[in-house]
Amino acid sequence: MAHDVFISYSNKDKTVADAVCGTLETQKIRCWIAPRDVPAGKPFAASLVSAIRESSVFVLVLSEDSNHSTHVLREVSEAVDSGIPIIPFRISDTELSEEMHYYIKSLHWLDALNPPMERHLKRLAESVRALLSIDDVKPAETPLIVEEPSKIHRKPLPIWAMVTIAVASIIILSGLFSQLIPRRGASSPETQVIQHATITFLDTPTMGETHSSETLLAESLSTVQDSSPTSTNLFENTIQTEELEYFVDELGVPMVLIPAGSFLMGSEWGDDDEAPVHEVTVDAFYIDVYEVTNELFVRFLEEMGNREEGGTTWLDAGSEYGKIFQSSSGWLIERNYENHPVVMISWGGARAFCEWRGGRLPTEAEWEKAARGGLEGALYPWGDELPITTFGAENGAQFGDYGVTTVQVGKYTPNGYGLHNMAGNVTEWVSDYYMDDYYSNSPTDNPQGPESGTYYVVRGGSWAFEAYKLRVSYRHWGGAEMKFSNYGFRCARTP
């Protein structure tokens, strides 16, 4: 797309960046802003560099966050190297970092510290139009120069990483639910009892061929009882395909064996907590082919109840944003959501469910190895192509608020290990505590995460995340008591 202005911003300033873009484009000034203008199928880094070099003006949304952002700094550096005029649009009273000061110390910037924002946006548009010589517009007469901050935050020059800056925009679901389905009790014209083993998984290989996993589940369920899992004969239902080894547990849930071995974990193109890239070796483990569904979690609730842990219940039952409820007739699932991933689940609830099944939450290292699907250094589970929401596409994923909710597990093409939805749908709890610099001293063999911490890691992006946060190396975190409409999980087992 031909454009005049490149807009650089930190994730947390997405609202202001969008307002800048909207204001300029109403003035017929063509803007390039990520992730909107990243071409499909083109890597983020290449798109970013090309867009900066092809622009005539570089607008920097300057805040405390962008001031210390490695990625914004690289964008500013690229603009300076390309000789492009830079207009810092300062939205917070921040002191320049040493690195940022090096690049823009001789420049003037626009202050937008006090309301109304519309007035500052208008001044910005006038300045951009003047630089572009549109209609011979003169710069605003209002003084644009502000005194440069005198204090400097000093920190080591960060490692180079070229990425697109994007933002997670978690959209809160609202409104009334559709008709609910009772799990137990007599059926009636208004209700319908959900039977166990109603999950319809898609295209799981079995016995060396590719069959519908309905067949796989039917065969496996014929050998197990409709009861809680036990610790005996956990892997007697192992199925060897030509390339992958599947196992069906006592609940009829397919898992796949991730082989032991080493891989490169992290990314130099991502956020600071994804660096440095480091080699990690993990032992073989099984992991769920699909995210844990509402139907499966209800079976857990029917036996274990919705217990309280750490001051909160495992599941936010009856939540406006979840799909599971409780009534006098038993646990209920909103109609047509039986096979969607369970959400509004705490870290403790996810852990308890996996233990009930005879498993555990995967470690962060295990999750990333599984998500990569055998690809080394790729951005996504399928490679470097940007995700799209088309079912059946190799780079398909539920993301970016498309549909404003989850989709049924297995709706998108699996990765090289046969795992579905390792990008998009729900972001997934793992077992590790979160530490932003953990990769700097992470053990090489089977890392288990920090020994203690305040938050736990979640991985995998979600239906509410932009494409940038669907990358296999992207790290996020949440408190053990936190429950969101885009947080889910899957389980792992040790052979």
Buried (B, 14 or more C-beta within 10 A) or exposed (E): EEBBBBBBBBBBBBEBBBBBBEBBBEBEBBBBBBBEBBEEEBBBBEBBBEBBBBBBBBBBBBBBBBBBBBBBBBBBBBBBEBEBBBBBBBBBEBBBBEBBBBBBEEBBBBBBEEEEBEEBBBBBBBBBBBBBEBEEBEEBEEEBEBEBBEEBBEEEEBEEBBBBBBBBBBEEBEEEBEEBBBBBEEEEEEBEBBEBBEBEBBBBBBEEEEBBBEEBBEBBBEEBEEEBBEEEEBBEBBBBBEEBBBBBBBBBBBBBBBEEEEBBBBBBBBBBBBBEBBEBBBEEBBBBBBBBBBBBBBBBBBEBEBEEBEEBBBBBBBBEBBBBBBBEBBBBBBBEBBBBBBBBBBBBBBBBBBEBBBBBBBBBBBBBBBBBBBBEBBBBBBBBBBBBBEEEBBBBBBBBBBEEBBBBBBBBBBBBBBBBBBBBBBBBBBBBBBBEEBBEEBEEEBBBBBEEBEBBBBBBBBBBBBBBBBBBBBBBBBBBEBBBBBBBBBBBBEE
